[in-house]
Amino acid sequence: MNGQKGPLDRRTATEYASWFKALADPTRVQIVSLLARRGRPMNVKEIVDAVHVGQSTVSAHLKVLTEVRFALVDQRGTSRFYRINTACVERFPTAADLVMGRPAPVAPARPPEGEA
């Protein structure tokens, strides 16, 4: 266990619950996975073609994912491009660990600037 005997504080629990709720739909999990694996901003048509559901459905799912900031939106002229929020990729496993009573994972040490 993590050494704490009580539950997470309410604010943290509420934030984590919104993240888990956002991923409670298989299409949203597919979209997050697609954006993370592609590693580049994608427009709605590209996402629709990849996950094989309608445009309105994808747009509704993207709205949920952007509300919890799993996906970020870049506006280019009249077009919107969606990309994974890399900060959530780093924070989500920590949230799952903490909810399950495990200590937060230790972040790997980053090399000093210019040594990557």
Backbone as a printed PyTorch tensor [residue, N CA C, xyz], in Angstrom:
tensor([[[  0.8340,  -1.1800,   0.0000],
         [  0.0000,   0.0000,   0.0000],
         [  0.8800,   1.2440,   0.0000]],

        [[  0.2540,   2.3780,  -0.1470],
         [  1.0020,   3.6240,  -0.2540],
         [  1.2700,   4.2990,   1.0770]],

        [[  0.8970,   3.7040,   2.1790],
         [  1.1290,   4.2880,   3.4790],
         [ -0.0160,   5.1590,   3.9670]],

        [[ -0.9460,   5.5230,   3.0820],
         [ -2.1020,   6.3050,   3.4950],
         [ -3.2220,   5.3600,   3.8860]],

        [[ -3.9110,   5.7040,   4.9540],
         [ -4.9970,   4.8440,   5.4360],
         [ -6.3540,   5.2890,   4.9120]],

        [[ -6.4940,   6.5480,   4.5430],
         [ -7.7840,   7.0730,   4.1170],
         [ -7.9010,   7.1520,   2.6050]],

        [[ -9.0530,   7.6070,   2.1460],
         [ -9.2830,   7.7230,   0.7070],
         [ -8.5580,   8.9290,   0.1220]],

        [[ -8.5400,   9.0090,  -1.1980],
         [ -8.0370,  10.1950,  -1.8820],
         [ -8.8890,  11.3920,  -1.4820]],

        [[ -8.3160,  12.5740,  -1.5470],
         [ -9.1270,  13.7590,  -1.2620],
         [-10.1940,  13.8970,  -2.3550]],

        [[-11.2690,  14.5980,  -2.0230],
         [-12.4470,  14.6700,  -2.8920],
         [-12.1320,  15.2890,  -4.2610]],

        [[-11.3400,  16.3480,  -4.2820],
         [-11.0100,  17.0090,  -5.5500],
         [-10.2740,  16.0610,  -6.4930]],

        [[ -9.2840,  15.3550,  -5.9660],
         [ -8.5180,  14.4020,  -6.7730],
         [ -9.4100,  13.2550,  -7.2310]],

        [[-10.2320,  12.7360,  -6.3330],
         [-11.1320,  11.6360,  -6.6890],
         [-12.0990,  12.0580,  -7.7880]],

        [[-12.5990,  13.2810,  -7.7180],
         [-13.5240,  13.7820,  -8.7380],
         [-12.8280,  13.8910, -10.0940]],

        [[-11.6090,  14.3990, -10.0910],
         [-10.8630,  14.5220, -11.3460],
         [-10.6000,  13.1370, -11.9510]],

        [[-10.1130,  12.2060, -11.1480],
         [ -9.8320,  10.8650, -11.6580],
         [-11.1030,  10.1840, -12.1460]],

        [[-12.2090,  10.3730, -11.4440],
         [-13.4710,   9.7660, -11.8760],
         [-13.8760,  10.2750, -13.2560]],

        [[-13.6500,  11.5460, -13.5220],
         [-13.9880,  12.0760, -14.8470],
         [-13.1190,  11.4400, -15.9260]],

        [[-11.8720,  11.1520, -15.6000],
         [-10.9980,  10.4950, -16.5690],
         [-11.4800,   9.0790, -16.8580]],

        [[-11.7830,   8.3320, -15.8080],
         [-12.2390,   6.9590, -16.0000],
         [-13.5750,   6.9290, -16.7400]],

        [[-14.4620,   7.8600, -16.4210],
         [-15.7540,   7.9310, -17.1040],
         [-15.5580,   8.2090, -18.5970]],

        [[-14.6170,   9.0800, -18.9180],
         [-14.3560,   9.3970, -20.3250],
         [-13.8810,   8.1740, -21.0950]],

        [[-13.2320,   7.2510, -20.4330],
         [-12.7360,   6.0440, -21.1030],
         [-13.6700,   4.8510, -20.9290]],

        [[-14.8890,   5.0910, -20.4540],
         [-15.8430,   4.0040, -20.2220],
         [-16.5700,   3.5800, -21.4880]],

        [[-16.2010,   4.1320, -22.6210],
         [-16.8110,   3.7820, -23.8980],
         [-15.7280,   3.2330, -24.8250]],

        [[-15.9830,   2.0750, -25.4560],
         [-14.9450,   1.4720, -26.2890],
         [-14.5270,   2.3430, -27.4790]],

        [[-15.4370,   3.1200, -28.0430],
         [-15.0630,   3.9820, -29.1670],
         [-14.1150,   5.0770, -28.7050]],

        [[-14.3550,   5.6190, -27.5120],
         [-13.4360,   6.6380, -27.0010],
         [-12.0660,   6.0370, -26.7190]],

        [[-12.0290,   4.8140, -26.2280],
         [-10.7390,   4.1470, -26.0200],
         [-10.0360,   3.9790, -27.3670]],

        [[-10.7780,   3.6030, -28.4000],
         [-10.1850,   3.4750, -29.7370],
         [ -9.6300,   4.8080, -30.2300]],

        [[-10.3760,   5.8790, -30.0170],
         [ -9.9290,   7.1930, -30.4820],
         [ -8.6670,   7.6180, -29.7450]],

        [[ -8.6360,   7.4630, -28.4350],
         [ -7.4440,   7.8180, -27.6600],
         [ -6.2540,   6.9930, -28.1360]],

        [[ -6.4720,   5.7070, -28.3200],
         [ -5.4080,   4.8230, -28.7860],
         [ -4.9060,   5.2520, -30.1690]],

        [[ -5.8300,   5.5700, -31.0500],
         [ -5.4630,   6.0160, -32.4020],
         [ -4.6230,   7.2830, -32.3480]],

        [[ -5.0810,   8.2840, -31.6060],
         [ -4.3400,   9.5430, -31.5260],
         [ -2.9560,   9.3340, -30.9180]],

        [[ -2.8760,   8.4960, -29.8930],
         [ -1.5850,   8.2350, -29.2520],
         [ -0.6400,   7.4970, -30.1980]],

        [[ -1.1620,   6.5360, -30.9300],
         [ -0.3050,   5.7310, -31.8070],
         [  0.1140,   6.4810, -33.0660]],

        [[ -0.7750,   7.3260, -33.5890],
         [ -0.4170,   8.1030, -34.7820],
         [  0.6080,   9.1740, -34.4540]],

        [[  0.4950,   9.7490, -33.2720],
         [  1.4800,  10.7270, -32.8430],
         [  1.4660,  12.0260, -33.6280]],

        [[  0.3370,  12.3300, -34.2560],
         [  0.2130,  13.5780, -35.0130],
         [ -1.2440,  14.0130, -34.9680]],

        [[ -1.4930,  15.3020, -35.1520],
         [ -2.8860,  15.7640, -35.1820],
         [ -3.6540,  15.1350, -36.3510]],

        [[ -4.9150,  14.8050, -36.0970],
         [ -5.7720,  14.1840, -37.1100],
         [ -7.0880,  14.9460, -37.1950]],

        [[ -7.6450,  15.0390, -38.4060],
         [ -8.9540,  15.6670, -38.5330],
         [-10.0390,  14.6170, -38.3040]],

        [[-11.2710,  15.0730, -38.1690],
         [-12.3870,  14.1830, -37.8490],
         [-12.5490,  13.1090, -38.9160]],

        [[-12.4120,  13.4700, -40.2020],
         [-12.5760,  12.4790, -41.2700],
         [-11.5740,  11.3430, -41.1290]],

        [[-10.3370,  11.6620, -40.8210],
         [ -9.3270,  10.6170, -40.6240],
         [ -9.7050,   9.7010, -39.4640]],

        [[-10.2070,  10.2800, -38.3970],
         [-10.5970,   9.4930, -37.2290],
         [-11.8000,   8.6180, -37.5660]],

        [[-12.7900,   9.1930, -38.2620],
         [-13.9780,   8.4360, -38.6930],
         [-13.5560,   7.2360, -39.5310]],

        [[-12.6750,   7.4660, -40.4950],
         [-12.2260,   6.3840, -41.3730],
         [-11.4970,   5.2810, -40.6040]],

        [[-10.7830,   5.6580, -39.5610],
         [ -9.9980,   4.6720, -38.8010],
         [-10.8450,   3.8620, -37.8290]],

        [[-11.8510,   4.4870, -37.1880],
         [-12.6210,   3.7710, -36.1710],
         [-13.9510,   3.2370, -36.6920]],

        [[-14.2880,   3.5880, -37.9340],
         [-15.4780,   3.0330, -38.6120],
         [-16.7910,   3.3120, -37.9000]],

        [[-16.9480,   4.5520, -37.4370],
         [-18.2410,   5.0080, -36.9240],
         [-18.5270,   6.3570, -37.5750]],

        [[-19.7480,   6.8110, -37.4520],
         [-20.1600,   8.0360, -38.1230],
         [-19.5090,   9.2940, -37.5830]],

        [[-19.5500,  10.3300, -38.4120],
         [-18.9380,  11.6110, -38.0700],
         [-19.5530,  12.2120, -36.8140]],

        [[-20.8690,  12.1660, -36.6920],
         [-21.5000,  12.7690, -35.5180],
         [-21.1210,  12.0180, -34.2360]],

        [[-20.9740,  10.7100, -34.3450],
         [-20.5680,   9.9090, -33.1860],
         [-19.1370,  10.2470, -32.7760]],

        [[-18.2520,  10.3190, -33.7510],
         [-16.8580,  10.6660, -33.4620],
         [-16.7870,  12.0610, -32.8540]],

        [[-17.5320,  13.0020, -33.4180],
         [-17.5170,  14.3690, -32.8820],
         [-17.9930,  14.4070, -31.4340]],

        [[-19.0240,  13.6450, -31.1150],
         [-19.5330,  13.5900, -29.7360],
         [-18.4760,  13.0030, -28.8010]],

        [[-17.7950,  11.9530, -29.2390],
         [-16.7450,  11.3450, -28.4160],
         [-15.5610,  12.2950, -28.2470]],

        [[-15.1930,  13.0020, -29.3110],
         [-14.0910,  13.9540, -29.2140],
         [-14.4200,  15.0810, -28.2370]],

        [[-15.6700,  15.4700, -28.1800],
         [-16.0930,  16.5050, -27.2280],
         [-15.8210,  16.0390, -25.7960]],

        [[-16.1850,  14.7950, -25.4960],
         [-15.9440,  14.2420, -24.1570],
         [-14.4370,  14.1800, -23.8830]],

        [[-13.6810,  13.7040, -24.8530],
         [-12.2350,  13.5450, -24.6610],
         [-11.5150,  14.8850, -24.5120]],

        [[-12.0010,  15.9180, -25.1880],
         [-11.3770,  17.2330, -25.0260],
         [-11.7780,  17.8740, -23.7010]],

        [[-12.9800,  17.5810, -23.2150],
         [-13.4080,  18.1360, -21.9240],
         [-12.5150,  17.6780, -20.7760]],

        [[-12.0530,  16.4320, -20.8290],
         [-11.1500,  15.9430, -19.7800],
         [ -9.6810,  16.0930, -20.1870]],

        [[ -9.4650,  16.6830, -21.3310],
         [ -8.1360,  17.0090, -21.8680],
         [ -7.2840,  15.7990, -22.2310]],

        [[ -7.9230,  14.6750, -22.5360],
         [ -7.1810,  13.5510, -23.1120],
         [ -6.7810,  13.8950, -24.5400]],

        [[ -7.6440,  14.6310, -25.2240],
         [ -7.3650,  15.0950, -26.5840],
         [ -7.3460,  16.6180, -26.5750]],

        [[ -6.4800,  17.1780, -27.3990],
         [ -6.3810,  18.6290, -27.5520],
         [ -6.7510,  18.9820, -28.9840]],

        [[ -7.2610,  20.1850, -29.1820],
         [ -7.7110,  20.6250, -30.5060],
         [ -6.8030,  21.7290, -31.0110]],

        [[ -6.3690,  21.5810, -32.2510],
         [ -5.6230,  22.6330, -32.9430],
         [ -6.5170,  23.1500, -34.0590]],

        [[ -6.7460,  24.4520, -34.1070],
         [ -7.5570,  25.0590, -35.1540],
         [ -6.6140,  25.5230, -36.2570]],

        [[ -6.8800,  25.0780, -37.4810],
         [ -6.0930,  25.5130, -38.6460],
         [ -7.0810,  26.0330, -39.6770]],

        [[ -7.2090,  27.3290, -39.7500],
         [ -8.2260,  27.9130, -40.6230],
         [ -9.5900,  27.4890, -40.1110]],

        [[-10.3680,  26.8400, -40.9790],
         [-11.6990,  26.3640, -40.5650],
         [-11.6710,  24.9070, -40.1200]],

        [[-10.5130,  24.2800, -40.1780],
         [-10.3960,  22.8590, -39.8210],
         [ -9.9060,  22.6940, -38.3930]],

        [[-10.3890,  21.6170, -37.7740],
         [ -9.9420,  21.2490, -36.4250],
         [ -9.1540,  19.9530, -36.5200]],

        [[ -8.0430,  19.9270, -35.8310],
         [ -7.2130,  18.7380, -35.7640],
         [ -7.0650,  18.3460, -34.3050]],

        [[ -7.2120,  17.0620, -34.0320],
         [ -7.1680,  16.5360, -32.6760],
         [ -5.8740,  15.7740, -32.4810]],

        [[ -5.3090,  15.9060, -31.2810],
         [ -4.0740,  15.2030, -30.9500],
         [ -4.1460,  14.7450, -29.5050]],

        [[ -3.3500,  13.7460, -29.1930],
         [ -3.3080,  13.2350, -27.8280],
         [ -2.6210,  14.2660, -26.9380]],

        [[ -3.0780,  14.3840, -25.7320],
         [ -2.4330,  15.2350, -24.7480],
         [ -1.3660,  14.3750, -24.0780]],

        [[ -0.1180,  14.6120, -24.4180],
         [  0.9560,  13.7530, -23.9010],
         [  1.0620,  13.8150, -22.3820]],

        [[  0.6440,  14.9090, -21.7730],
         [  0.6700,  14.9900, -20.3060],
         [ -0.2600,  13.9510, -19.6900]],

        [[ -1.3980,  13.6690, -20.3540],
         [ -2.3220,  12.6720, -19.7900],
         [ -1.7430,  11.2720, -19.9060]],

        [[ -0.9280,  11.0380, -20.9230],
         [ -0.2860,   9.7300, -21.0730],
         [  0.6150,   9.4630, -19.8770]],

        [[  1.2570,  10.5090, -19.3890],
         [  2.1410,  10.3700, -18.2390],
         [  1.3730,  10.2970, -16.9190]],

        [[  0.2470,  11.0200, -16.8090],
         [ -0.4750,  11.1010, -15.5370],
         [ -1.4750,   9.9790, -15.3210]],

        [[ -2.0430,   9.4210, -16.3810],
         [ -3.1110,   8.4450, -16.2070],
         [ -2.6640,   7.1910, -15.4580]],

        [[ -1.5180,   6.5910, -15.7830],
         [ -1.1080,   5.4150, -14.9860],
         [ -0.9350,   5.7510, -13.5120]],

        [[ -0.4780,   6.9430, -13.2060],
         [ -0.3430,   7.3660, -11.8240],
         [ -1.7030,   7.4100, -11.1500]],

        [[ -2.6970,   7.9290, -11.8630],
         [ -4.0500,   7.9850, -11.3040],
         [ -4.5510,   6.5820, -10.9910]],

        [[ -4.3650,   5.6600, -11.9160],
         [ -4.8220,   4.2840, -11.6930],
         [ -4.1010,   3.6670, -10.5010]],

        [[ -2.8070,   3.8860, -10.3960],
         [ -2.0520,   3.3550,  -9.2530],
         [ -2.5680,   3.9210,  -7.9420]],

        [[ -2.7620,   5.2270,  -7.8900],
         [ -3.1990,   5.8660,  -6.6540],
         [ -4.5930,   5.4140,  -6.2430]],

        [[ -5.4870,   5.2850,  -7.2050],
         [ -6.8460,   4.8350,  -6.8970],
         [ -6.8100,   3.4330,  -6.2980]],

        [[ -5.9220,   2.5890,  -6.7930],
         [ -5.8370,   1.2140,  -6.3220],
         [ -4.9520,   1.0470,  -5.0910]],

        [[ -4.5090,   2.1720,  -4.5020],
         [ -3.7580,   2.1110,  -3.2590],
         [ -2.2780,   1.8540,  -3.4180]],

        [[ -1.7820,   1.9140,  -4.6240],
         [ -0.3470,   1.7290,  -4.8410],
         [  0.3480,   3.0830,  -4.7770]],

        [[  1.6340,   3.0830,  -4.4700],
         [  2.3590,   4.3510,  -4.5060],
         [  2.4610,   4.8480,  -5.9420]],

        [[  2.5460,   6.1440,  -6.0890],
         [  2.7080,   6.7240,  -7.4270],
         [  4.0040,   6.2000,  -8.0290]],

        [[  3.9660,   5.8250,  -9.3130],
         [  5.1960,   5.3640,  -9.9510],
         [  6.2440,   6.4760,  -9.9470]],

        [[  7.4750,   6.0870,  -9.8470],
         [  8.5670,   7.0560,  -9.8830],
         [  8.8420,   7.3820, -11.3410]],

        [[  8.8330,   8.6710, -11.6390],
         [  9.1130,   9.0970, -13.0120],
         [ 10.5740,   8.8090, -13.3190]],

        [[ 10.8620,   8.3220, -14.5400],
         [ 12.2560,   8.0850, -14.8930],
         [ 13.0150,   9.4060, -14.9170]],

        [[ 14.2540,   9.3390, -14.5210],
         [ 15.0800,  10.5470, -14.5250],
         [ 15.2660,  11.0020, -15.9690]],

        [[ 15.1420,  12.2880, -16.1790],
         [ 15.3350,  12.8410, -17.5210],
         [ 16.7720,  13.3040, -17.6440]],

        [[ 17.3760,  13.0560, -18.8080],
         [ 18.7540,  13.5320, -18.9820],
         [ 18.7770,  15.0640, -19.0090]],

        [[ 19.8700,  15.6640, -18.5900],
         [ 19.9760,  17.1160, -18.6520],
         [ 19.7790,  17.6080, -20.0860]],

        [[ 19.3710,  18.8740, -20.2270],
         [ 19.1410,  19.4560, -21.5460],
         [ 20.3510,  19.1820, -22.4490]],

        [[ 20.0580,  18.8030, -23.6860],
         [ 21.1090,  18.5840, -24.6720],
         [ 21.7390,  17.2160, -24.6380]],

        [[ 21.3240,  16.3290, -23.7160],
         [ 21.9050,  14.9920, -23.6280],
         [ 20.9610,  13.8910, -24.0480]],

        [[ 19.8390,  14.2320, -24.6400],
         [ 18.8510,  13.2160, -25.0110],
         [ 19.3200,  12.3510, -26.1380]]])
